[in-house]
Amino acid sequence: MDKKFEGSLGNSIKIAILGNFTLSEIRDVLDAKCTQCGFKLDYYEGSYNQYQRDLLTTRSGLYSFNPDFTILFLDIQSLFGDVYFSPYRMNEKTRRVFIRKKVRELTQLVTVFKNNCHGKLLIHNFSVPTYSPLGILENVQPFGFFEMVEYLNRKLSKFFQSDTQVFIYDYNSFLNHHGKMQTVDPKMYYIADLRLKRQLIPLLCDDYLRYINAIKGRVRKCIILDLDNTLWGGVLGEDGIEGIQLGTTAPGNAYLEFQKYLLSLHERGIILAINSHNNAEDVQKVFEKHPYMILKEHHFASLQINWENKVIKLDNISKELNLGLDSFIFIDDDPVQRAWVQKSRPEVFVPEWPSDPAHYVRALQGIKELETIQITEEDRKRGVLYAQERERRLAKSAVLDTLEFLKSLNLKIEIQPINNFNLPRISQLTLRTNQFNMTTRRYSEDELHRLIANQDTEIYAALIKDRFGDYGMTGALFLKEDKEALVVNNFILSCRVLGKDIETALLAFIIQYAEKNRMKKILIKLIPTKKNIPAQHFLAQAQFKKIMQENETEIWCLDVKKGPFYPKHIEVIVCKD
Amino acid sequence: MQRLRSVLSKVLRISPKGITDETSPKTVETWDSFQAITLVSELEMTFNVHFSMDDVLSVQNVGDIRACLKKHGVILEE
């Protein structure tokens, strides 16, 4: 299982959990869930109700454990103390003061945490009560008991909205979803101070795994979809365009809604592709003529619609999109196809799929592998970008000569020094890029901030555009001056811009930089992996010579002689700040 | 008794053979407060019963568990 994720951030994760009641039941379940996902869990559990000491003491067990992910799970009843039982002993004004004080206490704890730990922090929000001593009059109270908790939750969400280290877990929604009456076993609460039924702990841990997957960069970018009995009911080849089930009445409405949810994922950046046994012309007709076909041809980055077997088609999609197999989620109603794909391409994530279309939407919503801890502007556009790329390929097949084709693209590169706006995306490029990534060294945002503070590394981002659209920020350079040589600590290019001479243009920029600073050599660090073959090829092609090897790190050298050559078909703009 | 033995042996990680009515937290090292909680929910799930708070608090040994299950209408064959 671990092999799947070789070369990602590493498979061990340090998780700490702090709270104000008994949390001991979580450990084993979380451990099992982590193992299932291929993570090795290292766990720290704060002592019973000692979260404040753990968070406020610099040399606490928590900070010496140095977790990647900390969960702060506080129960509202313990947080409020006697106020939970008698909220109306206080008047409205005092209740407001009380809540403001609680918000301040919590945010202060977090501030101390941030000063002492670079890992992510997940804070449970609070369960809004369902009982009030005022009964049915509760909701006519100004700033009543329920509103106090709602207000606290809102404040916390607002406070950490743009924080990239701290996240709020909507525990109140989790409890609502499962029904608050059903989530606690009163006798176990009184006997052992358990605040959540044992049966729900695996579901809570599933939610934690959504964050953990995202933190560890295990994000699937592309959903591959079957058509018959997946995007619509029935078999197009037999039932015809009028006969397939897709529309406003059952069962067609289940497929319609499923498509709507897929579209919303596409709009937030998920790439869509089709892998189906069908006649392409028939499907074309559905795209063009079916009134309820929400997903159109232009939403898909790859259309593998033919009678080849599904594994071959999957490989074709991977080649076509330049994405590794570990980027894919494969959705198909046929259990035989699923089992076969899973067996022959274990890197692909193949979710269990319900046989009843009424459950398709839920199955889609339950996929943890689509989570990301942050959505950058680039992410949002990705689904569209890949679909545009398919149109580019169509244009390319019309123009035979590659250079002619590249010229016709009107490529533009804008090179920017690192700043607060592009930093999250640069971190993301280091996390997610595997093929054209010289070292596959990952940098968190914090590490980048530290690199900038040290002032010895120049970091650049490259923005790429052409006449079909914007590829977004897809390249990064880490440059360091070392006496007479310019050391390239990393050189990253997203796979979706490869094959357009962008890499040559960026190399020209590096050479120009070296010349300007009177450096005679360029040294590029390379750590070869199974995946970064394109990067390795590039170095050889660009006349670099391997001159040194230390453990797994190789140093490749190029003498700076002649002036830099920017490819003629690319316009390069270098921004000063 | 077979089913009860198997729950006990699974949760407490002990051999089902040595379990008698006298088996208790005093005789089994792994039967701590944490495993006791696990035991309650495992028993409730296996026998599809809901214990009361008194039930849980009154249990001192395996014999008490048996009595308790019997009270809830669970018939344990020898």
Interface residues (C-beta under 8 A of the other chain):
Chain A: S24 E25 D185 P186 K187 M188 Y190 I191 A192 L194 R198 Q199
Chain B: S33 F34 I37 T38 V40 S41 F51 S52 M53 V56 L57
